[in-house]
Amino acid sequence: MASPETVVGELGASVGRSVTIRGWVEHVRVHGRVAFVVVRDGTGLVQGVLLRKQLAPEAWEVGCGLTHESCVAVTGSVQEDARSPGGYELLVEDVRLLGSSVDFPIQPKEHGVEFLLDYRHLWLRSSTQRAGLRIRAEVEKGIHDFLYERDFVRIDTPILTGAIGESAGTLFETDYFGDRAFLAQTGQLYVEAACPAFRKVYCFGPTFRAEKSKTRRHLTEFWMLEPEVAFADSEDNMRLQEELVVYLVRRTLERCAGELEVLGRDLSALERIQAPFPRVSYTEAVEIVRAAGSDTRWGADLGGADETRIAEHFDRPVFVYNYPKGAKAFYMKENPDDPRTVLCNDLIAPEGYGEIIGGSQREDDLDRLTARIDEEELPAEAYGWYLDLRRYGTFPHSGFGLGIERFTAWMTGRPHIRELIPFPRLMNRLTP
């Protein structure tokens, strides 16, 4: 009778029984008449112990000849062993080769980043990449759970659009049956339209920025969460961001401790993340960075180096709020207490990761919004529908965008956000 198949993550229920695990070979060591094979099946790692005297000659030969990333079916009796990965090992009874792996390109030595990105389709299998992407998946699931529990409705927004959400200089343009179209920089304008239907909405999906940047914080294609809430002002908006970040950090610490350990993350840096987050006005932020040696003057946006200088003063994320109107997008609401500024915020992460959330109260006054569109020299015809939202039942509302890769890079402590997306798109990289 054939042994039942199971997965590594469920071995605890099969102690003392013979089972079959299918997966890929991570390591093989042969010591005379004993061999050890570590197999990964996507749910965990297990070590198989091969004793030559207990195996058929052909099974011993297959086991000793396995190479890195060969696909195998290993049958054996499950034994508890605290020294083995996951706390269990298999006393192997049979080994079958399902798919050979000859001269696997990524060897256990130092490789350059460009080499690893060329083989990204294989690099995904490494322990650090698996850990980072599993945490990303937990962050994404946590986002949906957090918003679902608060009665948000998900709205899927278009990727092809005629409306510019951020800056005209960072658009990917394409021909759309003779018309100009762009890959969406944001879904925000569309979730704003859904607010009067559902009050609390969000979109979640890929966004595109044609920024000619090679920094560790930028991708040309990345994923964003963008909630929008009717009757929420800028203070409500920052409070929601704060609650979400604290929730995601706590959830990841609870559910991904093993992955964080693989990545060598300093857990104390995450354990400090609790509300309330400190808040400094843009004007105060300029004073902080100038005192630290920056030449940034009032009116300019804060760059990455400025964000790092600000973050150094705090042990948790910090809100910088109410930036100058000229430094921010056209849809942000004018600050009634200082018309030079808009009601917005950036949430800056510690440890040099920069802005992880950008949000604002939206301009709900038709005349002011029309004037801003004109000032930015945006094509008025593309925003007729957006202006209708102010013509027919305008209302105060706020929202924000959270970039999944940058947020997860901070959470995991990885040096570059390209490791936190399965297949990164960079200025100089379109494959694999």
RAQUIFEN-V691315 format. One record per backbone hydrogen bond with DSSP energy under -1.0 kcal/mol. NH is the residue of the N-H (numbers start at 0). CO is the residue of the C=O. Records with the same first field share a line. If there is no record, write none. Layout:
NH=CO + CO
//
This chain:
5=19
9=6
10=7
12=9
13=10
15=77
16=13
18=75
19=3
20=73
22=71
23=39
24=69
25=37
26=37
28=35
30=33
33=30
34=49
35=28
36=47
37=26
38=45
39=23
40=43
45=38
47=36
48=89
49=34
51=32
53=50
54=51
59=55
60=56
61=57
62=58
63=59
64=60
68=24
69=66
70=98
71=22
72=95
73=20
74=93
75=18
76=90
77=16
78=88
80=86
83=80
86=83
88=78
89=46
90=76
91=48 + 89
92=74
93=74
95=72
97=70
98=70
108=106
115=111
116=112
117=113
118=114
119=116
121=118
122=118
123=119
124=121
125=122
129=125
130=126
131=127
132=128
133=129
134=130
135=131
136=132
137=133
138=134
139=135
140=136
141=137
142=138
143=139
144=140
145=141
146=142
147=143
148=144
150=147
151=146
152=199
154=201
160=181
169=166
173=180
175=178
178=175
180=173
181=160
182=171
183=158
190=186
191=187
192=188
197=193
198=194
199=197
200=227
201=152
202=225
204=223
206=221
207=183
208=219
209=169
210=208
212=210
217=214
219=424
221=206
223=204
224=401
225=202
227=200
228=397
229=198
230=395
231=228
236=232
237=233
238=234
239=235
240=236
241=237
242=238
243=239
244=240
245=241
246=242
247=243
248=244
249=245
250=246
251=247
252=248
253=249
254=250
255=251
259=255
260=256
261=257
262=258
263=260
264=259
266=264
270=266
271=267
272=269
279=318
281=320
284=280
285=281
286=282
287=283
288=284
289=285
290=286
292=289
293=288
299=296
306=302
307=303
308=304
309=305
310=306
311=307
312=309
313=310
317=347
318=277
319=345
320=279
321=343
324=339
326=323
327=324
331=328
332=360
334=340
337=334
340=337
341=322
342=332
343=341
344=358
345=319
346=356
347=317
348=353
352=349
355=346
356=346
357=400
358=344
359=398
360=342
361=396
362=330
368=364
369=365
370=366
371=367
372=368
373=369
374=370
375=371
376=373
377=372
381=378
382=379
386=382
387=383
389=386
390=386
391=387
397=228
398=359
399=226
400=357
401=224
403=222
406=402
407=403
408=404
409=405
410=406
411=407
412=408
413=408
416=215
418=415
419=416
425=428
428=425
//
